[in-house]
Amino acid sequence: MNVLVIGGGGREHTIAWKLLQSPKVKKVYCAPGNGGIAGIAQNVPIDVHDFAALAQFAKDEGIDLTVVGPEDPLLGGIVDFFQERNLPIFGPNGKAALIEGSKSFAKSLMKRYNIPTSAYESFLDYESAIAYVREQGAPIVVKADGLAAGKGVVVAETLAEAEEALRHIMQDHAFGEAGARVVIEECMRGEELSLLSFVDGETVKPMITSQDHKRIFNDDLGPNTGGMGTYAPVPQMSDKLVDEIVETIVKPMAKGMANDGIPFKGILYTGLMITEEGPKVVEFNARFGDPETQVILPLLETDLLDIFVATVNGELDAVDVTWKKGSAVCVVMAAPGYPGEYPKGQLIHGLEQQREGVTVFHAGTKQTEEGIVTSGGRVLGVVGLGENLEKAREAAYESVQAIRFEGAQYRTDIAAKAMKHQQ
């Protein structure tokens, strides 16, 4: 089969890499791809929002399956566009993708289906939002309603921080239309967890657990980012807890959406807070997480293509999704200045010096005549595998130290806390 992967980040590099392990995959194309993807697949210079050109390419090249990585084209209706032209595509349609595209829409679904989440209110005007925040007090969470590349969420510890977040989102229009509406939530305390699931309407096949590190600096300090590192599976989360999450959260969401005539087909990402009252939903996403994908897919035993095809055809219940033993740790290497302004075009050294058990997934890179250069905020995801977290972490950090580009920044505490639970 010929497969087209849409996107150009670390998630798409990982998806392409995993698909190429399938004996059924003949060739993988990636639009637009990046410097690392170019080494394993064929990059196609088509923008992720140019649905007509992507569909034409799929027709011309005899693409048997298109896989959508990022959230923007999903929310823009790329799946509907392809389906109208009888082109097989993996991912939720535009209506179902609203579960990520609108936090207030997702909250209303959770309320209707009795899915545990934080108390919330949504606002369209700044004055009402400020009045509500002052009435509730801090700590409190302020979120831009729409897509904001993982940066539209502020956990305000003080009233001043909450008011500043509202000004930033609603008056300064920091996230454009995504911040026209805000969702204000109670601040949940506990440990965060990501549980991704393959969903074909009503059948749910959960993946292994993973945990992201969102803040830019060690000890979860500094501003939020798209993710500075991950590990999987999460040793402190029991199988019993995962079963509870699947039965009380993921399955009711899938079933509710199907009953409402908006069946979800694709990857349902459930971001959770494990509170004293039990697991509660922080957010839903409509696609693979980044960088969660980088630690989950290397541990997948089942052929990823088989899972994708079964999901598209509504036959996921017939697939046995199995996982390898061991652990994976991903350390993200970012450009200096990220998540703010950052330079591009810096030459990356040491990519060829990788030890066994390590894979480097490219996020923001570009191939030039001089070599691979930086082209984004998050540049690389260095993934180590091992029989346990300690070994996986050791492998990842050893390789990180062999890679150099000017001003590279990364956290040194990815999976550090979790290792105590595995000892």
C-alpha positions as CSV (number, residue, x, y, z in Angstrom):
1,M,0.0,0.0,0.0
2,N,1.0,3.6,-0.6
3,V,0.4,5.9,2.3
4,L,0.3,9.7,2.5
5,V,1.0,11.2,6.0
6,I,-0.1,14.8,6.4
7,G,2.0,17.1,8.6
8,G,5.6,17.9,9.2
9,G,6.5,17.4,12.9
10,G,7.9,14.8,15.2
11,R,4.5,13.1,15.4
12,E,4.4,12.6,11.6
13,H,8.0,11.4,11.5
14,T,7.1,8.8,14.1
15,I,4.0,7.7,12.3
16,A,5.9,7.4,9.0
17,W,8.7,5.5,10.7
18,K,6.2,3.0,12.3
19,L,4.2,2.5,9.1
20,L,7.4,1.6,7.2
21,Q,7.9,-1.3,9.6
22,S,4.7,-2.9,8.0
23,P,5.4,-5.5,5.3
24,K,2.2,-4.2,3.6
25,V,3.5,-0.7,3.2
26,K,5.2,-0.1,-0.2
27,K,5.9,3.6,0.0
28,V,5.2,6.5,2.4
29,Y,4.8,10.1,1.3
30,C,4.7,13.0,3.7
31,A,3.2,16.5,3.1
32,P,5.1,18.7,3.7
33,G,7.4,16.5,5.9
34,N,10.7,17.7,7.4
35,G,14.5,17.1,7.3
36,G,14.3,13.9,9.2
37,I,11.3,12.5,7.3
38,A,13.2,13.1,4.1
39,G,15.6,10.3,5.1
40,I,13.0,7.6,5.3
41,A,10.0,8.8,3.1
42,Q,9.3,11.1,0.2
43,N,8.5,14.7,1.2
44,V,5.8,16.4,-0.9
45,P,5.8,20.2,-0.9
46,I,2.0,20.7,-0.3
47,D,0.6,22.7,2.6
48,V,-1.6,20.8,5.1
49,H,-4.4,23.3,4.4
50,D,-4.4,22.8,0.7
51,F,-7.0,20.1,0.6
52,A,-7.6,20.2,-3.2
53,A,-3.8,19.7,-3.9
54,L,-3.5,16.9,-1.3
55,A,-6.6,15.1,-2.7
56,Q,-5.3,15.5,-6.3
57,F,-1.9,14.1,-5.2
58,A,-3.6,11.1,-3.5
59,K,-5.5,10.4,-6.8
60,D,-2.5,10.8,-9.1
61,E,-0.1,8.7,-7.0
62,G,-2.6,5.9,-6.2
63,I,-2.5,6.6,-2.4
64,D,-4.3,3.7,-0.6
65,L,-4.6,5.5,2.7
66,T,-4.1,9.1,3.9
67,V,-3.2,9.6,7.6
68,V,-3.8,13.1,9.2
69,G,-1.3,14.2,11.9
70,P,-2.1,17.7,13.0
71,E,-5.4,19.1,14.4
72,D,-5.8,22.1,12.1
73,P,-6.7,20.2,8.9
74,L,-8.9,17.8,10.9
75,L,-10.9,20.8,12.2
76,G,-10.9,22.3,8.8
77,G,-12.7,19.2,7.4
78,I,-10.0,17.4,5.4
79,V,-11.6,14.1,6.2
80,D,-15.0,15.2,4.9
81,F,-13.2,16.6,1.7
82,F,-11.4,13.3,1.1
83,Q,-14.5,11.1,1.8
84,E,-16.6,13.1,-0.6
85,R,-14.1,12.1,-3.3
86,N,-14.0,8.4,-2.1
87,L,-10.4,8.7,-0.9
88,P,-9.7,6.6,2.2
89,I,-8.5,8.7,5.1
90,F,-7.7,8.1,8.7
91,G,-9.0,10.7,11.2
92,P,-12.3,12.2,12.6
93,N,-14.5,14.4,10.4
94,G,-14.8,18.1,11.0
95,K,-17.8,17.8,13.4
96,A,-16.2,15.1,15.5
97,A,-12.8,17.0,15.6
98,L,-14.7,19.9,17.4
99,I,-14.0,17.9,20.6
100,E,-10.5,19.5,20.3
101,G,-11.4,22.6,18.3
102,S,-13.8,24.0,20.9
103,K,-13.3,23.5,24.6
104,S,-16.8,24.7,25.4
105,F,-18.2,22.1,22.9
106,A,-16.2,19.3,24.6
107,K,-17.3,20.5,28.0
108,S,-21.0,20.4,27.0
109,L,-20.6,16.8,25.7
110,M,-18.9,15.8,29.0
111,K,-21.8,17.3,30.9
112,R,-24.4,15.5,28.8
113,Y,-22.7,12.1,29.0
114,N,-21.9,12.5,32.8
115,I,-18.1,12.3,32.2
116,P,-16.1,13.5,35.2
117,T,-14.3,16.9,34.6
118,S,-13.7,20.2,36.3
119,A,-16.5,22.7,37.0
120,Y,-16.4,25.5,34.3
121,E,-18.1,28.4,32.7
122,S,-17.5,29.9,29.2
123,F,-17.5,33.6,28.3
124,L,-17.7,35.6,25.1
125,D,-17.1,39.1,26.7
126,Y,-14.2,40.2,28.8
127,E,-16.1,42.0,31.5
128,S,-18.2,39.0,32.4
129,A,-15.1,36.8,32.4
130,I,-13.2,39.2,34.7
131,A,-16.2,39.4,37.1
132,Y,-16.5,35.6,37.3
133,V,-12.7,35.2,38.0
134,R,-12.9,37.7,40.8
135,E,-15.9,36.0,42.2
136,Q,-14.2,32.5,42.1
137,G,-10.7,33.6,43.2
138,A,-7.4,31.8,42.5
139,P,-6.0,29.3,41.7
140,I,-8.1,29.0,38.6
141,V,-7.5,27.9,34.9
142,V,-8.1,30.2,31.9
143,K,-8.3,28.6,28.5
144,A,-8.7,30.0,25.0
145,D,-11.7,28.1,23.5
146,G,-10.1,27.2,20.2
147,L,-6.8,25.8,18.9
148,A,-3.7,27.6,20.3
149,A,-0.9,25.1,19.7
150,G,-0.9,23.9,23.3
151,K,-0.2,27.5,24.5
152,G,-3.7,28.8,25.2
153,V,-4.0,27.5,28.8
154,V,-2.9,29.4,31.9
155,V,-3.0,27.9,35.3
156,A,-3.3,31.1,37.3
157,E,-2.1,30.8,40.9
158,T,-3.1,34.4,41.7
159,L,-6.0,36.6,40.7
160,A,-3.5,39.0,39.0
161,E,-2.3,36.1,36.8
162,A,-5.8,35.2,35.9
163,E,-6.7,38.8,35.0
164,E,-3.5,39.1,32.9
165,A,-4.4,35.9,31.1
166,L,-7.8,37.2,30.2
167,R,-6.4,40.5,28.9
168,H,-3.8,38.6,26.9
169,I,-6.4,36.3,25.3
170,M,-9.5,38.5,25.0
171,Q,-8.1,42.0,24.6
172,D,-4.7,41.6,23.1
173,H,-6.1,38.8,20.9
174,A,-2.9,36.7,21.4
175,F,-4.5,33.6,19.8
176,G,-6.7,35.4,17.3
177,E,-10.2,33.9,16.8
178,A,-9.2,31.0,19.1
179,G,-9.5,33.4,22.0
180,A,-12.9,35.0,21.1
181,R,-14.4,32.7,23.7
182,V,-12.7,31.6,26.9
183,V,-13.4,28.7,29.2
184,I,-12.7,29.3,32.9
185,E,-12.3,26.1,35.0
186,E,-11.7,25.2,38.6
187,C,-8.1,24.3,39.2
188,M,-7.8,20.5,39.7
189,R,-4.9,19.1,41.7
190,G,-3.2,15.7,41.2
191,E,-1.0,14.0,38.7
192,E,-1.5,14.4,34.9
193,L,-1.9,11.4,32.6
194,S,-2.4,11.0,28.8
195,L,-4.4,8.0,27.6
196,L,-4.7,7.8,23.8
197,S,-7.2,5.4,22.2
198,F,-7.9,4.0,18.7
199,V,-11.7,4.6,18.2
200,D,-13.8,3.5,15.2
201,G,-17.1,4.9,16.3
202,E,-18.0,2.8,19.3
203,T,-15.1,0.3,19.6
204,V,-12.3,1.6,21.9
205,K,-8.8,0.2,22.0
206,P,-6.7,2.1,24.5
207,M,-3.0,2.5,24.1
208,I,-0.4,2.4,26.8
209,T,-0.3,5.3,29.2
210,S,2.1,8.2,28.8
211,Q,3.0,11.4,30.7
212,D,3.9,14.7,29.1
213,H,6.1,17.5,30.6
214,K,4.5,20.7,29.4
215,R,6.5,23.4,31.0
216,I,9.7,24.6,29.5
217,F,12.0,24.3,32.5
218,N,12.9,21.5,35.1
219,D,10.5,20.9,38.0
220,D,7.6,22.1,35.8
221,L,8.6,25.8,35.9
222,G,8.2,28.4,33.2
223,P,5.6,28.8,30.5
224,N,3.6,26.0,28.8
225,T,4.9,24.6,25.6
226,G,3.8,22.0,23.1
227,G,5.6,19.4,25.2
228,M,9.2,19.1,26.3
229,G,9.4,15.3,26.8
230,T,7.4,12.2,27.6
231,Y,7.7,8.7,28.9
232,A,5.6,5.5,28.6
233,P,4.1,3.5,30.2
234,V,3.5,5.3,33.5
235,P,4.4,3.0,36.3
236,Q,2.4,4.7,39.0
237,M,-0.8,4.3,37.1
238,S,-2.3,0.8,37.7
239,D,-4.2,-1.4,35.1
240,K,-7.2,-1.0,37.3
241,L,-7.1,2.8,37.0
242,V,-6.7,2.6,33.2
243,D,-9.8,0.3,33.1
244,E,-11.7,2.8,35.1
245,I,-10.7,5.6,32.7
246,V,-11.8,3.6,29.7
247,E,-15.1,2.5,31.2
248,T,-16.1,5.8,32.8
249,I,-14.6,8.3,30.3
250,V,-13.4,7.1,26.9
251,K,-16.2,4.6,26.1
252,P,-19.1,6.9,27.3
253,M,-17.6,9.7,25.1
254,A,-17.3,7.4,22.0
255,K,-20.8,6.0,22.6
256,G,-22.4,9.4,23.3
257,M,-20.9,10.9,20.2
258,A,-22.1,8.0,18.1
259,N,-25.6,8.3,19.5
260,D,-25.5,12.0,18.7
261,G,-24.8,11.3,15.1
262,I,-21.1,12.5,15.3
263,P,-19.2,9.2,15.5
264,F,-15.5,9.7,16.3
265,K,-13.2,7.7,14.1
266,G,-9.4,8.1,14.7
267,I,-7.3,8.8,17.7
268,L,-9.1,10.1,20.8
269,Y,-6.6,11.7,23.1
270,T,-7.8,12.0,26.7
271,G,-5.7,14.3,28.9
272,L,-6.5,13.5,32.6
273,M,-5.9,14.7,36.1
274,I,-5.8,11.9,38.7
275,T,-7.5,13.7,41.6
276,E,-8.4,12.6,45.1
277,E,-11.9,12.0,43.8
278,G,-10.7,9.9,40.9
279,P,-9.7,10.6,37.2
280,K,-11.1,13.7,35.6
281,V,-10.8,15.0,32.1
282,V,-8.6,18.0,31.5
283,E,-9.0,18.0,27.7
284,F,-9.8,15.9,24.7
285,N,-7.7,16.0,21.5
286,A,-8.7,14.6,18.1
287,R,-5.3,13.2,17.1
288,F,-2.1,11.6,18.2
289,G,-0.3,13.8,20.8
290,D,3.1,15.3,20.2
291,P,5.4,14.2,21.8
292,E,3.3,11.3,23.3
293,T,3.4,9.5,19.9
294,Q,7.2,9.3,20.0
295,V,7.1,7.1,23.1
296,I,3.9,5.1,22.4
297,L,4.4,3.9,18.8
298,P,7.9,2.4,19.4
299,L,6.3,0.1,22.0
300,L,3.4,-0.9,19.7
301,E,3.6,-4.6,18.6
302,T,0.6,-4.8,16.3
303,D,1.0,-3.6,12.7
304,L,0.0,0.1,12.7
305,L,-1.3,-0.1,9.2
306,D,-3.7,-2.9,10.2
307,I,-5.1,-0.7,13.0
308,F,-5.5,2.3,10.7
309,V,-7.3,0.3,8.0
310,A,-9.6,-1.4,10.5
311,T,-10.5,1.9,12.1
312,V,-11.4,3.5,8.8
313,N,-13.5,0.4,7.9
314,G,-15.2,0.2,11.3
315,E,-13.6,-3.2,12.0
316,L,-11.4,-2.3,15.0
317,D,-13.1,-4.9,17.2
318,A,-11.4,-7.6,15.1
319,V,-7.9,-6.3,15.7
320,D,-5.8,-7.4,18.8
321,V,-3.7,-4.4,19.8
322,T,-0.7,-5.6,21.7
323,W,2.4,-3.9,23.2
324,K,6.0,-4.7,23.7
325,K,7.5,-4.9,27.2
326,G,9.8,-2.2,28.3
327,S,9.8,1.6,28.5
328,A,10.4,4.6,26.3
329,V,11.6,8.1,27.2
330,C,11.5,11.1,24.8
331,V,13.6,14.2,25.5
332,V,12.7,17.2,23.3
333,M,15.5,19.5,22.2
334,A,14.2,23.0,21.5
335,A,15.6,26.2,19.9
336,P,16.8,29.0,22.2
337,G,14.0,31.3,23.2
338,Y,11.2,28.7,22.7
339,P,8.3,28.9,23.5
340,G,8.8,32.6,22.6
341,E,10.7,34.0,19.6
342,Y,13.5,31.7,18.4
343,P,16.2,31.7,15.6
344,K,16.1,29.3,12.6
345,G,18.7,27.8,10.3
346,Q,21.2,26.6,12.9
347,L,23.2,23.6,11.7
348,I,22.6,20.4,13.8
349,H,25.7,18.3,14.6
350,G,25.9,14.7,15.9
351,L,22.7,13.2,14.4
352,E,24.7,10.3,13.0
353,Q,26.2,9.4,16.4
354,Q,23.3,7.4,17.8
355,R,23.6,4.5,20.1
356,E,21.6,1.3,19.8
357,G,18.1,1.6,21.2
358,V,17.7,5.3,20.3
359,T,15.7,6.9,17.6
360,V,15.8,10.7,16.8
361,F,12.5,12.0,15.5
362,H,12.7,15.4,13.8
363,A,10.1,18.1,14.6
364,G,11.4,21.4,13.4
365,T,14.2,20.6,10.9
366,K,15.0,21.2,7.3
367,Q,17.4,19.6,4.8
368,T,19.8,22.0,3.2
369,E,23.1,21.7,1.2
370,E,25.1,22.3,4.4
371,G,23.1,19.6,6.3
372,I,20.1,19.4,8.6
373,V,19.2,22.8,10.1
374,T,16.7,24.0,12.7
375,S,13.4,25.3,11.4
376,G,11.0,25.3,14.4
377,G,10.7,25.8,18.1
378,R,10.8,22.1,19.1
379,V,13.6,20.7,17.0
380,L,14.1,17.1,17.9
381,G,12.6,14.3,20.0
382,V,15.3,11.9,21.2
383,V,13.7,8.6,22.2
384,G,15.5,5.9,24.2
385,L,14.1,2.4,24.7
386,G,15.0,0.1,27.5
387,E,13.8,-2.7,29.7
388,N,12.8,-0.1,32.3
389,L,12.5,3.7,32.6
390,E,16.0,4.0,34.0
391,K,17.6,2.3,31.0
392,A,15.4,4.1,28.5
393,R,16.2,7.5,30.2
394,E,19.9,6.8,30.2
395,A,19.9,5.9,26.5
396,A,17.9,9.1,25.6
397,Y,20.1,11.5,27.6
398,E,23.3,9.9,26.4
399,S,22.2,10.6,22.8
400,V,21.0,14.1,23.6
401,Q,24.5,15.0,24.9
402,A,26.0,13.9,21.5
403,I,23.7,16.3,19.5
404,R,24.6,19.9,19.2
405,F,23.1,23.1,17.8
406,E,23.6,26.7,19.0
407,G,21.6,27.5,22.1
408,A,19.9,24.1,22.3
409,Q,17.7,23.8,25.4
410,Y,16.1,20.7,27.0
411,R,14.9,19.5,30.3
412,T,17.1,17.2,32.4
413,D,14.3,15.8,34.5
414,I,12.1,13.9,32.0
415,A,10.7,10.7,33.8
416,A,12.9,11.4,36.9
417,K,10.0,11.4,39.4
418,A,8.4,8.3,37.7
419,M,11.6,6.2,38.2
420,K,11.0,6.2,41.9
421,H,7.8,4.4,41.4
422,Q,9.5,1.7,39.3
423,Q,12.2,0.9,41.9
